[in-house]
Amino acid sequence: MPPPSPAIPLGPVAAQPPRLAEKVPAADERRPFARTPTTAEPGALVPGGRRQALTFADLGARDPLQLHGTDAQNGVAFSVRSDEVVTGAVLHLVYSYSPALLPDLSQLKVLVNGEVAATLPLPQDQAGMTVARDVPIDPRFVTEYNHLNLQLIGHYTRRCENPASSSLWATVSNASRLDLRYASLPVRPDLGALPAPFFDRRDVRRLELPFVFASDPSRDTLEAAGIAASWFGALAAYRGALFPARIGSLPGSGNAVVFATADERPDGLPLPAIDGPTLAVVARQAPANGQVLLVLGRTPAEVKTAAIALSLGSSTLAGTRAVVSGALRVAPRVPYDAPNWLSSTRAVKFGELAGERALAVSGYDAGVVRIDLRVPPDLFMWNTRGAPIDLRYRYTVRPRADRSSLNVSVGDTFVDALPIPAQASPGWRLSRYLPAALASEAGAGNARATLHVPPPLLTPRTQLRLNFFYEIPDSGECTVRLLQNVQGAIDPDSTIDVSSFPHYMALPDLAVFANSGFPFTRMADLSDTAVVLPAAPTPDVYSLYLLAMGRMGASTGYPATGVTVTDAAGVGEFANKDLLVLGAPDTQPLLERWAARMPFAANGNGNGGRFDLGDLVLRLGDWWRGTPGVERERARASLSVVTDGSGALIAGFESPLRRTRSAVALIGASGQADTVLGRALLDDDMLASIQGGMVTIRDRTVTVTSDGTQYYVGALPPIERLRWVLSAHPLLLALGGVLAALVVAAIFYRLLRAQATRRLKE
């Protein structure tokens, strides 16, 4: 391997180093999400393969990597798809280091899976500067799952030194990138390999998987596609997923999913025999690369059956073709039983949410234990301390009392600090439940604490962070090295419990829709959801529908086997369902039919600043319900915001067909719905801005408005409901107290008068 390149200083006056990878051009001018790499974008094509650059931020490093002490390590993990092999790798490293480091004794080591890829000097003339250099990596070091580590060997004096000195530091930017060259491996089609190659968990890019229909799909075929999209969306999880819809033809290259029947099949694709609900995988013919997943049936209903078998039974498939025999029996779901969500009926153990290795850390610069929490959005936690956590943890006993602690945060918000004592706690002892060989407590302590997550912090998507902070002992200037013998672990039997909270919330709230798909995901299989499409949908509407199903699957972790697809003419049959309305102002007739119930003007004449008699009635209703913290300015946007092709609108409102049922409308211009709305639903920055009752979207700007017309879903216990209602009306509560006192006084008055009368008679 060639040696690392010379270090190049970076700064406002320094020349920028050459790019390691060419910019990937968009496939076409309106390609959505061009700034986010997807699996459909191979990167820079090179002879014999492709080339791709991944920054440390892409690989999960939220912040720059910090290295402190005489011997410190930090790094990132990366993986390689099962159908590719790395043939070349270059690390473009951007870093800085302390001016106090001695150049002849200090160095920065680059390690790949424990192998030393390079040792970088730290010259004095570049100390304190941000520098960049290219480090070639032997591709033989790279396997399927890899860890790239940076190790600082630092010294600031030739005599006795303090290994914990603040002068011993280096920082590696998370803009550093790994430039990889791949070669494709031949992969035989096999249903047993599913979901690969269509989704590979080793690939950190956003999933982009085209869905192909032979012609305009029927409702059953669309429901089948929604089931498959939600399954792939659940697999893609944090990556996000796109499903561009195509009618009649396959994309030029790459993987795809085809939905077809014996009578309707896409051009240029031979299909196997169809004897019933069928799943098959075929390789694409040269020069196209990739494979095609076939979801087939003699009728659209059989295509849907095949999609259910794919989403629920893919682990039992094998070979290149499988026919589903017999009727599929899918157990009915119950509300709030989504696999990804915290259970609403019992305490949930941390071991169910994270692996045991992820719950343990070691060293003074140990990482944070992170536990992702998906909480039902409609938990009613008013006037409570929040969700209780029964936290059990193990720690290295401190040699003397100091400031060491276990800090608990939710997201970026601090919650509590639990002290790490100088001797083991005499209370709860894990040793009671361990074999004698493992029960030694010479250097380990066990503790148990109860704390509460405040209600404002328990959002639908949040993260519990537990950080063991061990104070570095002051060992003086002549300690050979800092002994990294401290550890911390969270017991997998620790629990969080939200089962005591009822389900009740005010809607519309687009934040819970955008982040967790609520209220549709209340039923994990979307059996209470009807998607209302235009009578003649275009491919962009199909793509938006599939993207929404992928988002639902990512939220619940379960395929949408119960979703219903209809149009405006048939929506009346589904009054008992929540409605997801898709379309454009000129193609979706419900936007005109339900205009009076929606927070926007379908005729283009908004009345945002006008007050009329109807508003008086609404405001009286608002006074009675109280103001639970939602923006009260009433606004009625005009659908003209979406007619120029660059804007879109998302609105939530109570279903006009039945009270307490919800409707959400995703409205975009014809031919552009998936571009604008899809970007908003998959872009983290834009997603955070979607809230309230209605948002308008133009380019990357999200404008929030709220029509103030709230309704409530769920139920409260009678006493809790009375407290909730009266809490917003203290005058009414005082009046009720006075009336109650008068009634009690009247009763006592009559009782005492009766007793006095009896005494007089005696």
C-alpha positions in Angstrom: 0.0 0.0 0.0 1.2 3.5 -0.7 2.1 5.7 2.3 -0.3 8.4 3.6 -0.3 11.7 1.7 1.3 14.7 3.4 -0.9 16.6 5.7 -2.6 19.7 4.1 -3.6 22.6 6.4 -7.2 23.7 6.0 -8.5 27.1 6.6 -9.9 30.2 4.9 -6.6 30.9 3.2 -5.5 27.4 2.6 -6.1 25.5 -0.6 -8.8 22.9 -0.3 -7.6 19.3 -1.0 -9.0 17.6 -4.1 -12.3 15.8 -3.8 -12.0 12.0 -3.5 -15.2 11.2 -5.3 -16.9 12.9 -8.2 -20.3 14.4 -7.5 -23.1 12.0 -8.6 -25.4 13.7 -11.2 -29.1 13.4 -10.7 -30.8 10.8 -12.9 -33.2 13.5 -14.1 -34.1 17.1 -13.3 -36.9 16.3 -10.9 -35.4 13.5 -9.1 -36.5 13.8 -5.5 -34.0 13.9 -2.6 -31.0 14.3 -4.9 -28.9 15.5 -1.9 -29.5 12.2 0.0 -27.7 9.1 -1.3 -30.0 6.2 -2.0 -29.6 2.6 -3.0 -30.6 3.5 -6.6 -27.7 5.9 -6.9 -24.5 3.8 -7.4 -22.1 6.6 -6.7 -19.3 7.4 -9.2 -19.1 4.6 -11.7 -15.6 3.4 -12.3 -14.3 0.5 -14.5 -15.3 -2.8 -12.9 -17.5 -1.3 -10.2 -18.5 1.9 -8.4 -17.0 4.4 -6.0 -18.7 6.0 -3.0 -17.7 8.4 -0.2 -19.2 8.1 3.3 -18.6 10.8 5.9 -18.2 9.9 9.6 -21.5 11.7 10.0 -23.1 9.4 7.5 -21.7 6.5 9.6 -23.4 7.7 12.8 -20.9 10.2 14.3 -23.2 13.0 15.4 -20.2 15.0 16.7 -16.4 15.2 16.0 -14.5 12.3 17.6 -12.6 13.4 20.7 -9.4 11.7 21.9 -8.0 12.5 25.4 -5.1 11.1 27.3 -1.9 9.2 26.6 -3.7 6.3 25.0 -7.3 7.0 23.7 -9.4 5.5 21.0 -12.6 6.5 19.2 -14.1 5.5 15.8 -17.0 4.6 13.6 -18.5 1.4 12.3 -19.2 0.7 8.6 -20.4 -2.3 6.6 -20.3 -3.7 3.1 -23.3 -5.1 1.2 -23.4 -8.8 0.8 -23.4 -8.5 -3.0 -20.2 -6.4 -3.1 -16.6 -6.5 -2.1 -14.3 -3.6 -1.4 -11.4 -3.4 -3.9 -9.9 -0.1 -2.7 -10.3 2.3 0.2 -8.9 5.7 1.1 -9.6 7.6 4.3 -9.7 11.3 3.9 -8.9 12.4 7.5 -9.6 15.9 8.8 -8.2 16.4 12.3 -6.4 18.7 14.7 -4.2 18.1 17.8 -2.8 19.8 20.8 0.3 22.1 20.4 1.6 20.6 23.6 2.2 17.1 22.0 5.8 16.1 21.5 6.2 15.1 17.8 8.8 12.4 18.3 6.8 10.6 21.0 3.2 11.3 19.8 1.3 9.7 16.9 -2.1 9.0 15.6 -2.8 5.4 14.6 -5.5 4.4 12.1 -6.9 0.9 12.7 -9.3 -1.1 10.7 -10.7 -4.1 12.6 -7.7 -4.0 14.9 -5.2 -3.9 12.1 -2.9 -0.9 11.8 -3.6 0.8 8.5 -1.3 3.8 9.1 0.6 5.6 11.8 0.5 9.4 11.3 3.1 11.7 12.8 2.0 14.8 14.6 4.5 17.5 13.6 4.9 20.6 15.8 4.5 23.1 12.8 0.9 21.9 12.2 -0.2 21.6 15.9 -3.4 23.4 16.7 -4.3 23.6 13.0 -7.0 21.7 11.2 -5.2 19.5 8.7 -6.3 16.9 6.1 -4.5 13.9 4.7 -5.4 10.8 2.6 -4.7 7.4 4.2 -4.8 4.4 1.9 -6.3 1.3 3.5 -5.5 -2.2 2.5 -8.9 -3.7 1.2 -7.9 -7.0 2.7 -8.7 -5.5 6.1 -12.3 -4.8 5.2 -15.0 -7.4 5.8 -18.8 -7.3 5.9 -18.9 -5.6 9.3 -16.0 -3.2 10.2 -14.8 -0.8 12.8 -12.5 2.1 11.9 -10.7 3.4 15.0 -8.4 6.4 15.6 -5.9 5.9 18.4 -4.0 8.8 20.0 -0.7 8.0 21.5 0.1 11.4 23.2 3.0 12.7 25.4 3.7 16.3 26.4 6.9 15.8 28.3 9.9 13.5 28.4 9.8 13.3 32.2 7.0 12.3 34.5 3.6 13.3 33.1 0.0 13.3 34.1 -1.9 10.8 31.8 -5.1 12.8 32.4 -3.6 16.2 31.5 -5.9 18.5 29.5 -2.9 19.1 27.1 -3.3 15.6 25.7 -6.0 15.8 23.1 -6.9 15.4 19.4 -10.1 16.0 17.5 -11.2 14.2 14.4 -13.9 15.9 12.3 -17.0 14.0 11.5 -16.6 15.5 8.0 -13.8 13.0 7.5 -14.8 10.6 4.9 -14.1 7.1 3.8 -13.8 6.7 0.0 -14.6 3.1 -1.0 -14.3 1.3 -4.4 -16.6 -1.7 -4.8 -16.8 -4.6 -7.2 -20.1 -6.5 -7.6 -20.3 -10.1 -6.7 -22.5 -12.5 -8.7 -25.6 -13.4 -6.7 -28.0 -16.1 -7.7 -31.7 -15.3 -7.3 -33.1 -16.9 -4.1 -36.2 -16.2 -2.1 -34.3 -17.5 0.9 -32.0 -14.5 0.8 -34.9 -12.0 1.2 -35.0 -9.1 1.9 -31.6 -9.1 0.1 -30.7 -7.9 -2.4 -33.6 -5.5 -2.5 -32.8 -4.3 1.0 -29.4 -5.0 2.7 -29.2 -4.1 6.4 -25.4 -3.4 5.9 -26.2 -0.5 3.5 -26.6 2.8 5.4 -28.0 4.6 2.4 -31.7 5.5 2.0 -33.6 2.6 0.4 -34.9 3.4 -3.1 -36.8 0.5 -4.7 -39.0 1.0 -7.8 -42.4 -0.6 -7.7 -43.7 -1.6 -11.2 -47.3 -2.2 -12.3 -48.3 -3.6 -15.6 -51.1 -1.0 -16.0 -53.1 1.3 -13.7 -53.4 -1.0 -10.6 -56.7 -2.1 -9.1 -57.5 -1.4 -5.4 -56.4 -4.9 -4.4 -53.1 -4.5 -6.2 -52.5 -1.1 -4.6 -53.2 -2.7 -1.2 -50.7 -5.4 -2.0 -48.1 -2.8 -3.0 -48.8 -0.9 0.3 -48.2 -4.1 2.3 -44.9 -4.6 0.5 -43.9 -1.0 0.9 -44.6 -1.0 4.6 -42.6 -4.2 5.1 -39.6 -2.7 3.3 -40.1 0.6 5.2 -40.0 -1.3 8.5 -36.7 -2.9 7.4 -35.2 0.4 6.3 -36.1 2.0 9.6 -34.0 5.1 10.2 -32.7 5.1 6.7 -36.0 6.1 5.1 -37.5 4.5 2.0 -38.6 5.6 -1.4 -40.8 3.6 -3.8 -41.0 5.3 -7.2 -44.0 3.9 -9.1 -43.7 2.9 -12.7 -46.4 1.8 -15.1 -45.7 -0.7 -17.8 -41.9 -0.9 -17.8 -38.9 -1.6 -15.6 -36.3 1.0 -14.7 -33.2 1.0 -16.9 -31.1 -0.9 -14.3 -31.1 -2.0 -10.7 -33.5 -3.9 -8.5 -37.3 -3.6 -8.7 -40.5 -5.1 -7.4 -43.2 -6.1 -10.0 -46.9 -6.6 -9.3 -48.7 -8.5 -12.0 -51.4 -11.0 -12.9 -51.7 -13.5 -15.6 -53.6 -11.1 -17.8 -51.6 -7.9 -17.0 -47.8 -8.0 -17.1 -45.2 -5.4 -17.8 -43.5 -5.3 -21.2 -40.2 -7.2 -21.8 -40.4 -9.3 -18.6 -41.1 -13.0 -18.9 -43.2 -14.3 -16.0 -43.2 -17.8 -14.5 -46.3 -19.9 -14.5 -49.0 -18.4 -12.2 -50.9 -21.1 -10.4 -52.1 -19.0 -7.5 -50.5 -16.4 -5.2 -46.9 -16.6 -6.3 -43.6 -15.1 -5.2 -40.5 -15.3 -7.4 -37.1 -13.7 -7.9 -35.5 -13.4 -11.4 -32.2 -11.9 -12.5 -32.4 -9.0 -15.0 -31.0 -9.6 -18.5 -27.8 -7.8 -19.5 -26.9 -5.0 -19.9 -29.3 -4.2 -16.9 -28.0 -5.2 -13.5 -30.0 -6.3 -10.5 -32.9 -8.6 -9.7 -36.7 -8.4 -9.9 -39.0 -9.5 -7.1 -42.3 -10.8 -8.6 -45.5 -10.6 -6.6 -48.0 -12.5 -8.7 -51.5 -13.9 -8.8 -54.2 -15.0 -11.2 -56.3 -12.1 -9.8 -55.5 -8.9 -7.9 -56.9 -10.6 -4.7 -54.2 -13.3 -5.1 -51.6 -10.7 -5.6 -52.5 -9.2 -2.3 -52.3 -12.7 -0.7 -48.8 -13.1 -2.1 -47.8 -9.7 -0.6 -49.1 -10.7 2.8 -47.1 -13.9 2.5 -44.0 -11.9 1.6 -44.3 -9.5 4.6 -45.2 -12.1 7.2 -43.5 -15.3 6.0 -40.4 -14.4 4.0 -38.2 -16.3 6.4 -39.8 -19.6 5.3 -39.3 -19.1 1.6 -36.6 -20.8 -0.5 -35.7 -21.3 -4.1 -36.6 -19.0 -7.0 -40.4 -19.5 -6.9 -43.0 -20.2 -4.3 -46.7 -20.6 -4.5 -48.8 -19.8 -1.5 -51.2 -22.6 -0.8 -54.2 -22.3 1.4 -55.8 -19.2 3.0 -53.5 -17.0 5.1 -54.8 -16.5 8.6 -53.5 -13.3 10.0 -54.2 -12.8 13.7 -56.2 -9.6 14.3 -54.2 -6.8 15.9 -55.3 -4.8 19.0 -54.8 -1.0 19.5 -51.2 0.1 20.4 -49.6 -3.3 19.9 -47.1 -2.1 17.3 -43.8 -4.1 17.8 -41.7 -0.9 17.7 -43.8 0.9 20.4 -43.5 0.6 24.1 -46.3 -1.6 25.4 -49.3 0.2 27.0 -50.2 -2.9 29.1 -47.0 -3.7 31.0 -43.6 -2.5 32.0 -41.0 -3.0 29.3 -37.5 -4.2 30.0 -34.5 -2.4 28.6 -33.3 -5.8 27.4 -36.2 -5.8 24.9 -35.1 -2.4 23.5 -31.3 -2.8 23.2 -28.8 -5.7 23.2 -26.8 -6.5 26.3 -23.5 -5.3 24.7 -25.1 -2.0 23.9 -26.0 -1.5 27.6 -22.4 -1.7 28.8 -19.5 0.7 28.5 -15.9 0.9 29.8 -13.2 3.5 30.3 -13.1 7.1 31.4 -14.1 8.3 27.9 -16.8 5.7 27.6 -19.6 6.2 25.2 -23.2 6.8 26.1 -25.7 4.0 26.5 -28.5 4.9 24.1 -32.0 3.4 24.2 -34.4 4.4 21.5 -38.0 4.8 22.7 -41.1 4.9 20.5 -44.0 5.9 22.7 -47.7 5.9 21.8 -48.3 9.6 21.0 -51.6 9.9 22.8 -50.5 9.0 26.3 -52.4 11.4 28.7 -49.7 12.4 31.3 -51.3 15.6 32.5 -50.6 16.4 36.1 -48.2 13.4 36.6 -44.5 13.1 37.3 -44.1 11.2 34.0 -43.2 7.7 33.1 -41.4 5.8 35.9 -38.1 4.1 35.2 -36.9 1.3 37.5 -33.2 1.6 36.8 -30.7 -1.1 37.9 -27.1 -0.5 37.1 -23.6 -1.8 37.9 -20.5 0.3 38.3 -16.9 0.2 39.3 -16.7 1.1 43.0 -14.6 4.3 43.4 -11.5 4.0 45.6 -12.6 7.1 47.5 -15.6 9.4 47.5 -15.6 11.7 44.4 -18.0 13.3 41.9 -18.6 10.3 39.7 -22.2 9.8 38.6 -24.5 8.2 36.2 -26.2 11.0 34.3 -29.6 10.3 32.8 -30.9 12.4 29.9 -33.8 12.2 27.5 -32.6 13.5 24.1 -30.4 16.5 24.9 -32.3 17.3 28.1 -30.8 16.4 31.5 -33.1 14.5 33.8 -31.1 13.3 36.9 -27.7 12.4 38.2 -27.3 9.2 40.2 -24.1 9.1 42.4 -21.5 6.4 42.0 -20.4 5.7 45.6 -17.1 4.7 47.0 -18.5 1.4 48.2 -21.1 -1.0 47.0 -24.7 -0.1 48.0 -26.0 -2.5 50.7 -29.5 -2.6 49.2 -30.3 -4.5 46.1 -27.5 -6.9 45.1 -27.3 -8.6 41.7 -25.1 -11.2 43.3 -28.2 -12.9 44.8 -29.1 -14.0 41.3 -25.7 -14.8 39.9 -23.6 -18.0 40.2 -21.0 -17.8 43.0 -18.2 -17.6 40.4 -19.7 -14.3 39.1 -20.9 -12.9 42.4 -17.7 -11.3 43.6 -18.2 -7.7 44.6 -14.6 -6.8 45.3 -14.7 -4.1 42.7 -18.2 -3.9 41.4 -21.3 -2.2 42.9 -24.9 -2.7 42.1 -27.6 0.0 42.6 -31.2 0.5 41.9 -33.0 3.8 41.5 -36.5 5.0 40.5 -36.8 8.1 38.4 -39.4 9.7 36.1 -39.2 10.9 32.6 -41.1 14.3 32.6 -44.1 14.3 30.3 -42.8 17.0 27.9 -39.8 14.9 27.1 -41.6 11.6 26.3 -42.3 12.4 22.7 -43.2 9.7 20.1 -39.6 9.3 19.0 -37.0 10.0 21.7 -33.8 8.5 23.1 -32.9 7.7 26.7 -29.2 8.4 27.3 -27.3 7.1 30.2 -23.7 8.3 30.7 -21.3 6.9 33.2 -19.0 9.8 34.3 -16.0 8.6 36.3 -13.9 11.3 37.8 -10.3 10.8 36.8 -8.2 10.4 39.9 -5.4 12.9 40.5 -2.5 10.5 40.3 0.2 13.2 40.1 2.9 13.7 37.5 4.7 10.4 37.7 2.0 7.8 36.9 3.1 5.6 34.1 -0.3 5.4 32.5 -4.0 6.0 33.3 -5.5 2.6 34.2 -8.7 2.2 32.2 -10.3 -0.2 34.6 -13.7 1.4 35.1 -16.9 0.0 33.7 -20.6 0.6 33.8 -23.6 -1.5 32.7 -27.3 -1.0 32.7 -29.1 -4.2 33.8 -31.4 -5.5 31.1 -34.1 -6.1 33.7 -34.4 -2.3 34.2 -37.9 -1.2 33.1 -39.9 1.8 31.8 -43.7 1.6 32.4 -46.3 3.7 30.6 -49.2 1.3 31.3 -50.8 3.5 33.9 -51.6 6.4 31.5 -54.8 6.5 29.5 -54.9 7.2 25.8 -56.4 10.7 25.1 -55.2 13.6 23.1 -56.3 16.6 21.1 -56.1 16.5 17.3 -55.2 17.6 14.7 -51.5 17.4 15.6 -49.4 16.9 12.4 -46.3 16.4 14.5 -47.5 13.0 15.6 -48.6 12.1 12.1 -45.2 13.1 10.6 -43.1 11.3 13.2 -45.2 8.2 14.0 -48.0 8.0 11.5 -50.6 8.6 14.3 -53.6 8.2 14.4 -53.4 5.7 11.5 -50.7 3.6 13.3 -52.9 3.1 16.4 -53.6 -0.2 14.7 -50.3 -1.6 13.6 -51.7 -3.3 10.6 -53.6 -0.1 9.6 -56.9 -2.0 9.7 -58.6 1.3 10.8 -57.2 3.2 7.8 -58.6 4.0 4.4 -56.4 5.7 1.8 -58.5 7.9 -0.5 -56.9 8.3 -4.0 -58.1 10.3 -7.0 -60.3 8.4 -9.4 -57.4 8.4 -12.0 -54.2 8.6 -10.0 -50.9 9.4 -11.6 -47.6 7.7 -10.9 -46.5 10.5 -8.5 -49.6 9.8 -6.4 -48.9 6.1 -6.3 -45.3 6.9 -5.2 -46.6 9.2 -2.4 -49.0 6.5 -1.2 -46.2 3.9 -1.2 -43.9 6.4 0.6 -46.6 7.0 3.3 -47.0 3.2 3.8 -43.2 2.9 4.2 -43.3 5.6 6.9 -46.1 3.8 8.7 -44.1 0.5 8.6 -41.0 2.2 9.9 -43.1 3.6 12.8 -44.9 0.3 13.8 -42.4 -2.3 12.7 -45.3 -4.2 11.2 -46.7 -4.5 7.6 -49.9 -2.7 6.7 -51.9 -5.9 6.0 -55.2 -4.3 6.9 -55.0 -1.1 4.9 -57.9 -0.2 2.5 -57.6 1.8 -0.7 -60.6 3.6 -2.2 -61.5 6.8 -4.0 -63.9 9.6 -3.4 -66.9 7.7 -4.9 -66.5 4.9 -2.4 -65.3 6.7 0.7 -68.7 6.6 2.3 -68.3 2.8 2.9 -65.5 3.5 5.2 -66.9 6.1 7.6 -65.7 4.0 10.5 -62.0 4.4 9.5 -59.4 7.1 9.7 -58.9 8.7 6.2 -55.6 9.5 4.5 -56.5 11.7 1.5 -54.0 12.1 -1.4 -54.2 14.0 -4.6 -54.1 17.4 -6.2 -56.8 20.2 -6.1 -57.8 19.4 -9.7 -58.0 15.6 -9.2 -59.3 15.0 -5.7 -63.0 15.9 -5.5 -63.1 15.5 -1.7 -61.2 18.8 -1.4 -64.2 20.6 -2.8 -66.9 18.4 -1.2 -65.4 18.7 2.3 -64.2 22.3 2.0 -66.4 23.5 4.8 -64.8 21.0 7.2 -61.2 21.6 6.1 -58.8 24.3 7.3 -58.2 25.7 3.8 -60.3 27.2 1.1 -60.8 24.9 -1.9 -61.9 27.8 -4.1 -58.7 29.7 -3.6 -60.3 32.5 -1.5 -58.8 32.2 2.0 -60.5 33.9 4.9 -57.5 34.0 7.3 -58.1 37.5 8.7 -61.9 37.6 8.5 -64.2 37.2 11.6 -67.8 36.1 11.2 -70.6 34.7 13.3 -69.4 31.2 12.8 -66.2 32.1 14.4 -68.1 33.3 17.5 -69.6 29.9 18.0 -66.2 28.2 17.6 -64.6 30.6 20.0 -67.3 29.9 22.6 -66.5 26.3 22.2 -62.8 27.0 22.6 -63.5 28.9 25.8 -65.3 25.9 27.2 -62.6 23.4 26.3 -59.8 25.7 27.5 -56.5 26.3 25.7 -54.3 23.3 26.0 -51.3 25.1 24.5 -52.0 24.9 20.8 -51.6 28.0 18.7 -55.0 29.7 18.6 -54.7 31.8 15.5 -57.2 30.5 13.0 -56.0 30.4 9.5 -57.5 29.2 6.2 -54.9 28.7 3.6 -55.7 28.6 -0.1 -55.1 25.6 -2.3 -53.5 28.0 -4.8 -50.3 27.4 -2.8 -49.9 24.0 -4.6 -51.0 25.0 -8.1 -47.6 26.3 -9.3 -45.9 22.9 -8.8 -43.4 24.1 -6.1 -45.7 24.0 -3.1 -47.7 21.4 -1.1 -50.0 21.3 1.9 -50.6 18.9 4.7 -53.8 19.4 6.8 -55.4 17.4 9.6 -59.1 17.6 10.6 -61.9 15.6 12.0 -63.4 13.2 9.5 -66.6 14.6 8.0 -68.1 11.1 7.9 -67.9 10.3 11.7 -67.0 12.2 14.8 -63.8 11.2 16.6 -62.4 9.8 13.4 -59.5 11.6 11.8 -58.5 12.7 8.3 -55.1 13.9 7.0 -54.8 15.4 3.6 -51.5 15.3 1.6 -52.1 17.7 -1.3 -49.6 18.5 -4.0 -49.6 19.7 -7.5 -50.3 17.1 -10.2 -47.1 15.3 -11.2 -45.2 16.7 -8.2 -46.8 15.2 -5.1 -44.1 12.7 -4.3 -41.3 15.3 -4.8 -42.4 18.0 -2.5 -44.3 16.0 0.1 -41.9 13.2 0.1 -39.0 15.5 0.8 -40.8 17.0 3.7 -41.6 13.6 5.3 -38.1 12.2 4.9 -36.0 15.3 5.6 -35.2 15.5 9.4 -34.9 19.3 9.4 -38.2 19.7 7.6 -39.9 17.0 9.6 -39.3 18.8 12.8 -41.2 21.8 11.4 -44.4 19.9 10.7 -46.8 20.4 13.5 -50.1 22.0 14.4 -53.2 21.6 12.3 -51.9 22.6 8.9 -48.6 23.3 7.2 -47.8 24.7 3.8 -44.5 23.6 2.1 -42.6 25.6 -0.6 -39.2 24.3 -1.6 -37.5 23.6 1.8 -39.6 26.0 3.8 -42.4 24.7 6.1 -44.9 27.3 7.3 -47.1 26.2 10.2 -50.7 27.4 10.7 -53.4 26.1 12.9 -57.2 26.4 12.3 -57.9 26.1 16.0 -60.7 23.5 15.5 -59.8 20.7 17.8 -61.4 17.4 18.6 -60.4 14.7 21.0 -59.7 11.0 20.5 -59.5 8.4 23.2 -61.1 8.2 26.6 -60.4 9.2 30.1 -61.6 7.7 33.4 -64.6 9.7 34.7 -62.8 11.3 37.6 -59.8 12.1 35.5 -62.0 13.7 32.8 -63.8 15.8 35.4 -60.5 17.0 36.8 -59.2 17.8 33.3 -62.3 19.8 32.3 -62.5 21.7 35.6 -58.7 22.5 35.5 -59.4 24.9 32.5 -62.2 26.7 34.3 -61.2 27.8 37.9 -64.2 30.1 38.2 -66.6 27.2 37.4 -64.7 25.1 39.9 -65.1 27.8 42.6 -68.8 28.1 41.7 -69.3 24.4 42.0 -67.5 24.4 45.4 -69.9 27.2 46.6 -72.9 25.3 45.4 -71.7 22.1 46.9 -71.2 23.9 50.2 -74.7 25.3 50.1 -76.2 21.9 49.4 -74.3 20.3 52.3 -75.3 23.2 54.5 -78.9 22.8 53.5 -78.8 19.0 54.3 -77.2 19.6 57.7 -79.7 22.3 58.4 -82.6 20.0 57.7 -81.0 17.2 59.8 -80.4 19.5 62.7 -83.9 20.9 62.6 -85.4 17.4 62.6 -83.2 16.4 65.6 -84.3 19.6 67.4 -88.0 18.9 66.7 -87.6 15.3 68.1 -86.0 16.7 71.3 -88.8 19.2 71.8 -91.4 16.4 71.4 -89.6 14.3 74.0 
